[in-house]
Amino acid sequence: MIYEKTYNDIKVSIENLETQRKRDVLRLLYLLSLFIMRTRIVGGKDIKMRYSLWLKEHALKALIYYGITRGLFETYDYAPALSIWGSLTRFINTSNEAERDLAKLINNRLLQRLRLATPTYRYIFAYRLIDDEVEKLLTEMPEGIKRDVEEVFKCPFCGDWKNVYIKFECERHGSEKIIPILYCERCKKRIDKLPEFPEGGIDGILHPEDVEYEIEPVSIHEFMEEEYRD
């Protein structure tokens, strides 16, 4: 009886997790489209054409981190990892789950990745959406997914997300250390550090948390019997 219940509960948990992961992949794809895709008029007529820009990986990692801290993603977490940040190597808060889904988008030919050399002879990646393939998915994407992303990245002053972008500022004059900020071009204001979020803004990616923890070995059979005992 215990193991029958255990199997059914685990099966439901796995199905729920897969559903959450699928939603997170869509949120990640739409987040990319907000900050990568642009619209222009072509042929001297009112014909709109969408196209993609390249987004460097440190900007993308900062956007993903910000989304995680604002509760956008259901299955993403972050942890300190050594990474190239601008022209420096430093510890940042990065998401392994997001990296997994980026690889999935690349394998499904929805995303391109380009390796670039930095002025200090290191390598970073940049990402660009494959326009034709992504356009169809964006058209069919549930509106609820789009609203989830837009709510997180919209400007709290004007209520619009279309004029919000990520930019970088030097920590101090002449420093190679760069700090990400979310900025609304219409309002001319930084929007990621607000009173309702006193814990910090998008630059929190540069401040890995020092969390204490303990490890204790657990038998899987003991855990299952304890967890699902009637």
Secondary structure, DSSP 4 states (H G I P E B T S, - for coil): -HHHHHHHHHHHHHHHHHHHHHHHHHHHHHHHHHHHEEEEEETTTTEEEEEE--EEHHHHHHHHHHHHHTT--SS---EEEEEEETTEEEEEEE-HHHHHHHHHHHHTTSEEEEEEE-TTS-EEEEEEE-HHHHHHHHHHS-HHHHHHHHHHHS-TTT--STTEEEEEEESSTT-S-EEEEEEETTTTEE-S--TT-TT--GGGGGS------------HHHHHHHHT--
